[in-house]
Amino acid sequence: MTADLALKASAVFACIKVLAETMGSLPLQVYRKLPDGSLEPANDHPVGDLIRYQPNKIQTAVEFWETTILHAALRGTGYAEIVSGPRGAVDQLRSLHADRVVQELLPDGTLRFRVTDPFTGRTRVLLQEEVFRIPGLSSDGVNGLRAVDLAADAIGLGMSADEYASRVFSNSLNIGGFLSAQKRMSVQAQRRLISKLMELYAGGNNSGRPMLLQDGIKFEKASMDASEAQLLEARKWQIAEVARFWRIPLHMLGIDDQTNRSTVEEQSINFVKYTIRPWARRIEQAIRRDLITATNLYEAKFNLDALERGNLTARAEYFSKALGAGGAPAWLTQNEVRLIEGWNRRPEPWADVLPQGSMAQRSDNTQPPSDPPANSALVEPEPPKAIEDQRIDGGALRVAQKENKAVRKALMRLAAKPDEFREWVAAFYGGHVSFVMETLGFDRTKARRYCAFQRDELIAANDIEAVVDRREQELAKVLSAAVKVQGVADGRNAAVQA
């Protein structure tokens, strides 16, 4: 079973086509890492132009990724030659046919590739830094397993079922029936009888016309339908068997007679989680390994948001709450919602401001006095007169908004994965220290103490949602009080020194 022969099987072709076209159509971007741990698009990075638009002179990015994923999913590994040029060490990515590449592991732990020229038949050698490769599942960490070999029996059985069905439908199932007589008929009599029957009863105009037979001649139906031959069930089962190798939902292959709409939607989301996301991570890390030099400053990421979205009703309800509907504290501005949906920003200033009703915008004049802030690690003991001015500080508002939005988004994304959420919390607050120092003017010790307090509270919380809700209501106010206390303490120290 070769890869080219396997593609003639409709199930294999459909699986590979769905996988390659989905990966080729996903937005892929190079991002610049910021000191606070967030990312911003690096549109000036030369690799970004290659992977988003045109990797070489003859292929678009979609065509390139479709070709690469086809080879990786079917033949085990997708290859491309890295060509240097005016843009630096990575000026072009030229697709290589996997059947013409032989991969070798050298004693020093690096790879070498022998590539056969399709026109001359000559072999040339490329080193590891000259090849971009995306291996599939591997048993030795180097060579990807060829799915076409592993699935050969299932593919072959499916092709045999197709061939048998073709023979049956072109021959056996087209026999209308048998004519039997009580006495032997001459050849001429048989021909006259068949000719007369065809004249009187064949064709659409004669459908349903009653048949008159004489001299003891009887008609017996001899055809069998496809369900009796169990061909449809056998072929459907083989499609499902092949789809397992690439983890493709059956409704994407045209088999959805046993699913309802809600099940199809859930299957589509699972397809993104368990099929597309592993491939996306594999490609992102291959780009980091083979194409990006400054790995501490840049990284490539796919945008899976469009595929992971639910239905329109669920999205509308989510964004309504994000904008503060129903009394919930808002955590997104209108422009942030528009960017998530892929729309352009609105130029009006209010589109970048949290909607009215957001807890971060409310002053203490609109709320009754509350108990001392829960984040007691922030506020050092001071007389009440030191925090008489309760207007929210601008820097405190920026820190609170950034922190609340990041935590809320992570909680929405990882609500069903508490361990992964806690890992995210630890990583986020590890990089949040510098932003707190910069924005609030805290020294490193105090910024670390604040971030550690926030981190530990979330990690230890039994009801994380309640903690996040409380922070969205109180955090800006607590931070503002801490900033004012810091200012009073700094002024007192300056006076003592003077």
C-alpha positions in Angstrom: 0.0 0.0 0.0 1.7 3.2 -1.2 0.6 6.7 -0.2 -0.5 7.6 -3.7 -2.6 4.5 -4.0 -4.1 5.1 -0.5 -5.3 8.5 -1.6 -7.5 6.8 -4.2 -9.6 5.5 -1.3 -12.3 8.1 -0.7 -12.1 7.8 3.1 -8.3 8.4 3.2 -8.5 11.3 0.7 -11.3 12.9 2.7 -9.4 12.6 6.0 -6.2 14.1 4.7 -8.1 16.8 2.8 -10.0 17.9 6.0 -6.8 17.9 8.1 -4.6 19.7 5.5 -7.1 22.3 4.5 -8.0 23.1 8.1 -4.4 23.6 9.1 -3.7 25.6 5.9 -6.6 28.0 6.5 -5.8 28.8 10.2 -4.2 32.2 10.9 -0.6 31.9 11.9 1.4 34.8 13.3 4.8 35.6 14.7 4.6 37.4 18.1 7.0 39.4 20.1 7.3 38.5 23.8 6.9 41.5 26.2 8.5 41.8 29.6 5.1 41.3 31.4 4.6 38.0 29.6 2.0 39.1 27.1 2.5 39.0 23.3 2.2 41.5 20.5 2.2 40.8 16.7 5.7 41.1 15.2 4.6 42.1 11.7 8.2 43.2 10.8 9.7 39.7 11.4 10.8 38.1 8.1 9.6 34.6 9.1 6.1 36.0 9.7 5.7 37.0 6.1 6.8 33.5 4.9 4.4 31.5 7.1 1.4 33.9 6.6 1.5 34.8 3.0 4.1 33.3 0.6 6.9 30.9 1.7 8.4 30.7 -1.8 8.1 32.0 -5.4 5.4 29.5 -6.5 3.3 28.6 -3.4 1.0 30.6 -1.2 1.1 29.9 2.5 -2.2 27.9 2.3 -0.7 25.7 -0.5 2.5 25.2 1.3 0.9 24.1 4.6 -1.5 21.8 2.8 1.4 20.1 1.1 3.5 19.9 4.2 0.6 18.5 6.3 -0.4 16.0 3.6 3.1 14.5 3.7 3.3 14.6 7.5 -0.1 13.0 8.1 0.3 10.4 5.3 4.0 9.7 5.0 5.2 10.5 8.6 7.1 13.7 8.1 6.7 16.9 6.1 9.9 18.6 4.8 10.8 22.0 3.3 14.2 23.3 2.3 15.3 26.5 4.1 16.8 28.9 1.5 18.8 31.9 2.5 18.6 35.2 0.7 18.0 39.0 1.0 15.8 38.5 4.1 18.5 36.6 5.9 19.1 33.0 6.8 15.4 32.2 6.1 14.4 33.8 2.8 12.3 31.0 1.3 10.8 27.6 2.3 10.7 25.2 -0.6 8.5 22.1 -0.3 10.2 18.7 -0.5 8.5 15.5 -1.4 8.8 13.1 1.6 9.5 10.1 -0.7 12.6 11.8 -2.0 14.1 12.6 1.4 16.2 10.1 3.4 16.8 11.2 7.0 20.0 10.2 8.9 21.0 10.6 12.5 24.7 11.5 12.9 26.9 10.5 15.8 27.0 14.1 17.1 23.2 14.0 17.6 22.3 16.2 14.6 20.4 15.2 11.4 21.4 15.0 7.8 19.1 14.7 4.8 19.8 13.1 1.4 17.4 14.7 -1.1 16.9 13.2 -4.6 16.4 15.7 -7.5 13.2 14.7 -9.4 14.6 15.9 -12.7 18.2 14.7 -12.7 18.0 11.8 -10.2 21.1 13.2 -8.4 21.3 13.2 -4.6 22.4 16.2 -2.6 23.0 16.5 1.2 21.3 19.1 3.4 22.2 19.7 7.0 19.8 20.1 9.9 19.9 23.9 9.8 18.9 23.8 6.1 15.7 21.8 6.5 12.3 22.6 8.1 10.6 19.4 9.1 7.3 18.5 10.8 7.3 14.9 12.0 4.2 13.1 13.0 3.9 10.5 15.8 7.3 8.9 16.3 8.6 5.8 18.0 12.3 6.9 18.1 11.9 10.7 18.4 13.4 11.2 14.9 11.4 9.4 12.2 7.6 9.9 12.0 5.5 6.8 11.7 4.0 6.4 8.2 0.2 6.3 8.8 -0.3 4.8 5.4 1.6 1.8 6.5 -0.1 1.4 9.8 -3.5 1.8 8.2 -2.7 -0.4 5.2 -5.1 -3.3 6.2 -8.0 -1.0 6.9 -7.5 1.0 3.7 -7.1 -2.2 1.6 -10.2 -3.7 3.0 -12.2 -0.6 2.2 -10.9 -0.5 -1.3 -11.8 -4.2 -1.7 -15.4 -3.4 -0.5 -15.6 -0.6 -3.1 -14.4 -2.9 -5.8 -16.9 -5.6 -4.8 -19.7 -3.1 -4.7 -18.8 -1.9 -8.2 -19.0 -5.5 -9.5 -22.3 -6.3 -7.7 -24.1 -3.1 -8.8 -22.8 -3.5 -12.4 -23.9 -7.1 -12.7 -25.8 -9.1 -10.1 -28.1 -6.5 -8.7 -29.2 -5.5 -12.2 -30.9 -8.9 -13.0 -34.6 -8.2 -13.1 -35.8 -11.8 -12.6 -36.3 -15.2 -14.1 -38.9 -16.6 -16.5 -39.8 -20.3 -15.9 -42.0 -22.5 -18.1 -43.5 -26.0 -17.5 -42.2 -27.3 -20.9 -39.1 -26.8 -22.8 -39.0 -23.8 -25.2 -37.0 -23.4 -28.4 -34.4 -20.7 -28.7 -36.6 -18.8 -31.2 -39.5 -18.9 -28.8 -37.4 -17.7 -25.9 -36.2 -14.7 -28.0 -39.7 -13.9 -29.1 -41.0 -14.0 -25.6 -38.2 -11.7 -24.2 -38.5 -9.3 -27.1 -42.3 -9.0 -26.6 -41.9 -8.5 -22.8 -39.3 -5.8 -23.4 -41.5 -4.1 -25.9 -44.6 -4.1 -23.6 -43.1 -3.6 -20.2 -39.7 -2.0 -20.4 -39.2 1.7 -19.9 -40.6 4.4 -17.7 -43.8 4.7 -19.7 -44.7 1.1 -19.0 -43.9 1.2 -15.2 -46.7 -0.5 -13.2 -48.4 -2.1 -16.3 -49.8 -5.5 -15.4 -48.0 -8.4 -17.0 -49.9 -11.3 -18.7 -48.1 -14.6 -19.1 -49.5 -17.7 -20.8 -48.7 -21.4 -21.1 -47.7 -21.8 -17.5 -44.9 -19.2 -17.7 -44.0 -17.7 -14.4 -41.9 -14.6 -13.5 -39.7 -14.8 -10.3 -37.9 -11.7 -9.0 -34.1 -12.4 -8.6 -32.6 -9.0 -7.6 -31.4 -8.2 -4.2 -31.0 -4.7 -2.8 -27.9 -3.2 -1.3 -29.1 -3.5 2.3 -29.6 -7.3 1.8 -26.1 -7.6 0.5 -24.9 -5.5 3.6 -22.7 -3.5 1.3 -23.6 -0.1 2.7 -23.0 -1.1 6.3 -19.6 -2.7 5.4 -18.5 0.4 3.5 -19.7 2.8 6.3 -17.8 0.7 8.8 -14.6 0.9 6.8 -14.8 4.6 6.5 -15.1 4.8 10.3 -12.1 2.4 10.7 -9.9 4.6 8.5 -11.1 7.9 10.2 -9.8 6.6 13.5 -6.2 6.8 12.3 -6.4 10.5 11.8 -9.1 11.2 14.4 -11.5 12.8 12.0 -15.2 13.0 13.1 -17.5 11.1 10.8 -19.8 14.0 10.0 -16.9 15.7 8.3 -16.7 12.7 6.0 -20.3 12.8 5.0 -21.6 10.2 7.5 -23.9 11.9 10.0 -27.1 9.9 9.8 -26.9 9.0 13.5 -26.0 12.4 14.9 -28.1 15.4 15.8 -27.1 19.0 15.5 -25.9 19.4 19.1 -23.8 16.3 18.8 -22.2 17.6 15.6 -21.3 20.9 17.2 -19.7 19.1 20.2 -17.8 16.8 17.8 -16.5 19.8 15.9 -15.2 21.4 19.1 -13.6 18.1 20.1 -12.0 18.0 16.6 -10.3 21.3 17.3 -9.2 20.2 20.8 -7.9 16.7 20.1 -6.9 16.8 16.4 -6.1 20.4 15.3 -4.5 21.6 18.5 -1.9 18.9 18.7 -0.9 19.6 15.0 -0.9 23.3 15.7 1.5 22.9 18.7 3.7 20.5 16.6 4.0 23.2 13.9 4.5 26.1 16.3 7.4 24.3 18.0 8.9 23.2 14.7 8.9 26.9 13.6 10.6 27.9 16.9 13.2 25.1 16.5 14.1 25.6 12.8 13.1 29.1 11.7 13.4 31.5 14.7 16.8 32.5 16.0 15.8 34.7 18.9 13.6 32.2 20.6 13.5 34.3 23.8 12.0 37.2 22.0 9.8 35.7 19.3 7.4 32.8 18.9 4.8 31.7 16.4 1.2 30.8 17.3 -1.9 29.7 15.5 -5.2 31.5 16.3 -7.7 28.7 17.0 -10.4 31.1 18.4 -12.5 31.0 15.2 -12.7 27.2 15.3 -13.4 27.0 19.0 -16.3 29.4 19.0 -19.7 28.0 20.0 -22.9 28.9 18.3 -24.1 32.5 17.8 -26.4 32.4 20.8 -23.6 31.3 23.2 -21.2 33.9 21.8 -23.8 36.7 22.1 -24.4 35.7 25.7 -20.7 35.5 26.6 -19.9 38.9 25.1 -23.0 40.5 26.7 -21.7 39.5 30.1 -18.2 40.6 29.1 -19.6 44.0 28.4 -21.4 44.2 31.8 -24.9 43.1 30.9 -27.1 41.7 33.6 -25.3 43.6 36.4 -22.1 41.5 36.0 -18.8 43.5 36.2 -17.5 44.2 32.7 -14.0 42.9 31.7 -13.9 43.7 28.0 -14.3 46.9 26.0 -16.2 47.2 22.7 -13.0 47.3 20.7 -11.6 44.2 22.4 -14.8 42.3 21.5 -14.5 43.5 17.9 -10.9 42.4 17.7 -11.8 38.9 19.1 -14.5 38.6 16.4 -12.0 39.7 13.7 -13.6 43.1 13.1 -11.9 46.5 12.8 -11.6 48.8 15.8 -14.0 51.8 16.2 -12.3 55.2 16.3 -14.5 56.6 19.1 -12.6 57.0 22.4 -15.5 55.3 24.4 -14.9 52.1 22.4 -11.7 51.6 24.4 -13.2 52.3 27.8 -14.9 49.7 30.0 -18.7 50.2 29.8 -20.5 52.1 32.5 -21.4 49.8 35.4 -18.0 48.2 35.4 -16.8 47.8 39.0 -13.4 49.1 38.0 -15.0 52.4 37.0 -17.1 52.9 40.1 -15.9 55.3 42.8 -16.6 54.8 46.5 -19.3 57.5 46.2 -21.5 54.9 44.5 -21.0 52.1 47.0 -21.4 51.9 50.8 -18.3 51.7 53.0 -16.9 48.2 53.0 -14.7 46.2 55.3 -10.9 46.5 55.1 -9.5 45.2 51.7 -9.0 41.4 51.6 -5.5 41.8 50.2 -4.0 42.8 53.5 -0.6 41.9 52.3 -0.7 45.1 50.2 -1.6 47.8 52.7 0.8 48.5 55.5 -0.9 49.8 58.8 -1.5 53.5 58.5 -3.9 55.9 60.2 -7.2 56.3 58.4 -6.4 59.8 57.3 -3.7 58.5 55.0 -6.3 57.0 52.7 -9.0 59.6 52.9 -8.8 60.3 49.2 -10.7 57.3 47.7 -10.5 58.2 44.0 -9.1 55.4 42.1 -5.5 55.9 40.9 -4.9 55.6 37.1 -2.0 53.2 37.5 -4.0 51.0 40.0 -6.8 50.9 37.5 -4.5 49.8 34.7 -3.0 47.0 36.8 -6.4 45.8 38.0 -7.9 45.8 34.5 -4.9 43.9 33.0 -4.9 41.4 35.8 -8.7 40.8 35.9 -9.0 40.5 32.2 -6.2 38.0 32.0 -7.5 35.8 34.8 -11.1 35.9 33.6 -10.1 34.8 30.1 -7.9 32.0 31.4 -10.7 30.9 33.7 -13.2 30.8 30.8 -10.7 28.8 28.7 -9.5 26.4 31.4 -12.7 26.1 33.5 -12.7 22.3 33.0 -9.0 21.9 33.6 -8.2 23.3 37.1 -4.6 21.9 37.1 -3.8 23.7 33.9 -5.5 26.9 35.2 -3.3 26.8 38.4 -0.2 26.3 36.2 -1.2 29.3 34.2 -1.8 31.4 37.3 1.8 30.6 38.6 3.3 31.6 35.2 1.2 34.7 34.9 2.1 36.2 38.3 5.7 35.3 37.8 5.9 37.7 34.8 3.5 40.2 36.4 6.0 41.5 38.9 7.8 43.9 36.5 4.5 45.4 35.3 3.4 46.1 38.9 6.7 47.7 39.7 6.6 49.9 36.6 3.0 51.0 36.9 2.5 51.4 40.6 6.1 52.5 41.6 6.4 49.6 44.1 9.9 48.2 44.9 10.7 44.7 43.8 10.0 43.2 47.3 6.6 44.7 47.6 5.6 43.8 44.0 6.7 40.2 44.6 4.8 40.1 47.8 1.7 41.3 46.1 2.0 38.9 43.1 2.7 36.0 45.5 -0.4 36.9 47.6 -2.6 37.0 44.5 -1.2 33.8 43.1 -1.5 31.8 46.3 -5.1 33.0 46.8 -6.2 31.7 43.4 -4.3 28.5 43.6 -5.7 27.6 47.1 -9.2 28.8 46.4 -12.0 26.2 46.4 -14.4 28.6 44.6 -12.2 30.3 42.0 -15.1 32.0 40.4 -16.0 33.7 43.6 -12.5 35.0 44.1 -12.4 36.3 40.5 -15.7 38.1 41.0 -14.6 39.7 44.2 -11.4 40.9 42.6 -13.2 42.5 39.7 -15.2 44.5 42.3 -12.4 45.4 44.7 -9.0 45.1 43.2 -8.7 48.6 41.7 -9.8 50.2 44.9 -7.4 48.1 47.0 -4.5 48.9 44.7 -5.4 52.5 44.7 -5.3 52.6 48.5 -1.9 50.8 48.5 -0.5 53.4 46.0 -1.6 56.3 48.3 -0.2 54.6 51.3 3.1 54.1 49.4 3.1 57.8 48.5 2.5 58.9 52.2 5.3 56.6 53.4 7.7 57.9 50.7 6.9 61.5 51.6 7.5 60.8 55.3 10.8 59.1 54.6 11.9 62.0 52.5 11.0 64.5 55.3 13.0 62.4 57.9 16.0 62.3 55.6 15.8 66.1 55.1 
